[in-house]
Amino acid sequence: MPAISSIAASILSRGSPFPPQHGASFGQDSAPLTLIEYYSFQCSHCADYASQIAPQIEKDFVDTGKLKIEFHALGLEGDMLR
């Protein structure tokens, strides 16, 4: 399973109050911006984003209250992820 962002991993590990099809969120509700992130546990591009880009976004924007992230899992499989 490819890596997902640390925020998504945290939400999924503690169990989200939202069904996966409705997403989960992380960050302050009062944040002026919302990033809607669609991800797949099988997508190599999602894994690259999670390990190389998401940590800096989390540090610079989520941790400072500037951004809230909503996570939505994709149900894509096989050839659609290549």
Phi and psi in degrees as a GROMACS rama.xvg file:
@    title "Ramachandran Plot"
@    xaxis  label "Phi"
@    yaxis  label "Psi"
@TYPE xy
-64.0832  159.163  PRO-2
-69.8388  149.294  ALA-3
-118.466  169.324  ILE-4
-61.0007  153.929  SER-5
-61.9547  -31.357  SER-6
-66.3232  -48.0474  ILE-7
-61.778  -42.285  ALA-8
-60.9085  -41.1359  ALA-9
-63.4029  -44.9924  SER-10
-62.8283  -46.2101  ILE-11
-69.0042  -33.519  LEU-12
-71.739  -31.675  SER-13
-92.4137  -5.08075  ARG-14
82.3399  115.412  GLY-15
-81.9527  144.83  SER-16
-74.3767  -5.638  PRO-17
-104.499  140.979  PHE-18
-61.703  146.163  PRO-19
-52.5909  -35.1027  PRO-20
-68.8563  -18.1743  GLN-21
-99.5288  -4.59361  HIS-22
82.2433  177.365  GLY-23
-142.257  159.891  ALA-24
-132.013  160.71  SER-25
-144.566  138.714  PHE-26
114.821  174.902  GLY-27
-76.418  134.308  GLN-28
-60.4769  -25.5002  ASP-29
-84.9284  1.02208  SER-30
-58.3871  138.64  ALA-31
-71.7735  -17.1267  PRO-32
-126.761  146.923  LEU-33
-126.135  127.243  THR-34
-100.82  125.935  LEU-35
-100.455  114.853  ILE-36
-108.699  122.424  GLU-37
-102.704  133.027  TYR-38
-141.559  161.183  TYR-39
-133.611  139.44  SER-40
-70.8892  -13.2532  PHE-41
-105.589  -0.704633  GLN-42
-90.0088  124.452  CYS-43
-68.9554  -31.355  SER-44
-67.9319  -38.7724  HIS-45
-62.6926  -39.7669  CYS-46
-65.5795  -41.2214  ALA-47
-62.2917  -45.3013  ASP-48
-59.9069  -45.9419  TYR-49
-62.6921  -36.8232  ALA-50
-90.9976  -26.281  SER-51
-108.424  -29.4667  GLN-52
-114  -45.6408  ILE-53
-55.9196  -40.9981  ALA-54
-58.3957  -37.3412  PRO-55
-72.3388  -38.6749  GLN-56
-61.4033  -44.0526  ILE-57
-60.2499  -45.7363  GLU-58
-66.1378  -48.1418  LYS-59
-78.4719  -30.307  ASP-60
-119.715  -45.7318  PHE-61
-72.2089  -48.79  VAL-62
-63.8655  -22.1329  ASP-63
-96.0379  0.987823  THR-64
81.544  10.6096  GLY-65
-86.7581  -18.669  LYS-66
-143.192  139.298  LEU-67
-113.369  140.906  LYS-68
-114.858  130.344  ILE-69
-105.385  132.903  GLU-70
-107.958  135.596  PHE-71
-135.573  121.87  HIS-72
-79.1848  137.743  ALA-73
-93.6403  146.87  LEU-74
-100.734  32.4108  GLY-75
-81.175  145.792  LEU-76
-135.01  162.1  GLU-77
54.0414  -126.861  GLY-78
-61.7401  -24.0517  ASP-79
-67.1686  -17.3719  MET-80
-96.3617  0.302321  LEU-81
